[in-house]
Amino acid sequence: MHAFLGFVRKEFRHILRDRRTLLILFGMPVAQLVLFGFVIRNEVNDVTLLIADPSQDAMTQALTHRLLASRYVDGVAYQTHLDGIEAAFRQGLAREALLFEPGFAERLQREGLARVQVIADATDPNVANTILAYTTAIIQSYEQDLAATTAVSPGIVPNVRMRFNPELRSVYLFVPGLIALVLMLVCALMTSITITREKEVGTMEVLLVSPLRPVPIIVGKVVPYVVLSFVIVLVILGLARTVFGVPIRGSVGLLLAECLLFIFCALALGILISTRTSSQQVATMIALAGLLMPTVLLSGFIFPISSMPAPLQALSHLIPARWFLAILRGIMIKGLGLADLWTETLALAGMTGLFLIASIRSFHDRL
């Protein structure tokens, strides 16, 4: 028994002296708790609301102020034309618009009935439903206050219109995210494992003493994954279009070019991980914890970025999948072109270039 207790004490000492083991044991659970605790939220915050109010009467102003006072509305912008509202939705500058009918207060007082059109960006159907629920509750609360202060029982009828996804199909949300997740899995994870395996079995040294230089060796390693990843993109897009009815409203050529750009970005990350690790096990852990988890949590794949705390919103700018998802949804769901998505494309291209340079330099330094 004494020998057994001595053995246990020795194991405890080994664990406590190994900083990497302690980081995995305590750091990862804390990081996961913080991420999941702040990211997994059902509420929606910081919504920019567009208002079209031709009458500008006291009742429309009172309802607008009540909406602005709620915690889900971040600001109000006034529009006089539908074209301006449509442009704001396409550029992602607003998620909701309210269009009051002319003579709103006069009609409400005379007839006891007035209409307001509520338009929501349904690219993310969950967010659209939440925004609509908030707005409807505020309108009903305003109705009740009016009924308590006037002799007529007023009725405000919201005419709801869901833009880009009128049927609120969740597949519109998940297919672009699935493309990003699969590409990150195939490109980054598999590339890092493949190159690390060559180092483990000793064949990488054999390749390095061959007539081939390091860069052609790496290119030869990743070319099959580029081709396979591109085929996977075509398969997913084909299934999404034919089986699930997900539209591709923008340019197919631009969509495929953006997918190819993200493939190169993920491959560069995989190469960078492989040059910094010595075993497949470590490479897998880093890829899963450092790439796949942020892709799911911080890219807007499932949870809206606008609902996250400010530090996590800032951190999400460093996640390539965040920009790629915005590009995919813009092209597929909204029909946007490069003129509308040049900021996201430039950010993704810049990250790709930095990761490629870092991975090539790291490969030369390590091997």
Buried (B, 14 or more C-beta within 10 A) or exposed (E): EEEEEEEEEEEEEEEEEEEEEEEEEEEEEEEEEEBEEBBEEEEBBBBBBBBBBEBEBEBBBBBBEBBEEBEBBEEBBEBEEEEBBBBBBBEBEBBBBBBBBEBBBEBBBEEEEBBBBBBBBBBBBBBBBBBBEBBBEBBEEBBEEBEEEEEEEBBBEBEEEBBBBEEBBEBBBBBBBBBBBBBBBBBBBBBBBBBBBBBBEEEBEEBEEEEEEBEEBBEEBBEEBBEBBBEBBEEBBEEBBEEEEBBBEBBEEBBBEBBBBBBBBBBBBBBBBBBBBEEBEBBBBBBEBEBBBBBBBBBBBBBBBBBBEEEBBEBBEEBBBBBBBBBBBBBBBBBBEBEBBEEBBEBBBEBBEEBBEBBBEBBEEEB
